[in-house]
Amino acid sequence: MIRRLLGSQPNESHISQRENIFHTRCKILDKACSLIVDSGSCCNCCSTRLVEKLNLTTIPHPKPY
C-alpha cells in the first residue's frame, strides 16, 4: 500500500516535492519498516543503512550494468 503524503503544506518553491514523495510501510524479516518512495528516482534500491541495521545479506549482481 502506498499513500500520498498530504499532511504538509508546501510553499511555492517546494510544490514539486509534494507530488514526488510517497510514504509506505513494509515488512522485512518480521520487522515493520517505514519507507519514503521518491518517484523521481530511476533506480530501485534501499539504503545501506537499512541493510546494516537489519543485518541483511547481499550478493553481487550476476550481470552488472
N, C-alpha and C positions, 0 to 999 in steps of 0.2 A: 504494500500500500504506500503510495506517495501522496503527500498532501502539500498544497501550496502554503507558503508562509505568509499569512495575512495580518499578523499582529503588528507589523511595523508600518510606520507612516513615513516613507522616504521623502526627502526634499527633491527638488528638481534634478540635482546633479546625480542622485542615486536611483532614479526611476527605473533604469535598465536592470539594476540588481534585483529589484522586486520581481521581475519576470524570469530571472535566471536561476534563482535558488529555491530548492525544494528540500524539505526535511523528511526523512523516513526512518524507520526502525527495522532492524533485522536481528536474527538470532545466529550467533556464531559460537560453536562449541558450547551450547546451552547457556550462553551469556547474551543478554539483550544489549544491542548496540544502537546508538542513535547516529545517523549519518546525515551529511549535507551533500546533496547532489547538485552540481553546477552544470546546467545544460550547455554552457559554453565550452565545456571540456570535450576534447575529441578522443580521450582515452579512457578505458575502464580500468581503474587502478584503485588500490587502497593505500593508505599512508603506511610508511614503515613503522610509525608509532603503533598503529593497530596491530601489525604483525608481531612487534616486540611485546606489547602488553599481553596479548593472548597466546604468546609462545607458539605461533603458527609455523609450520614447516614450509619452506619454499623450495621450489625446484626450478632449474634454468629452463627457459623456453626451448623446445627442441629445434625450432627453426626461427631464430631471431630475425628481425626485420633487416 
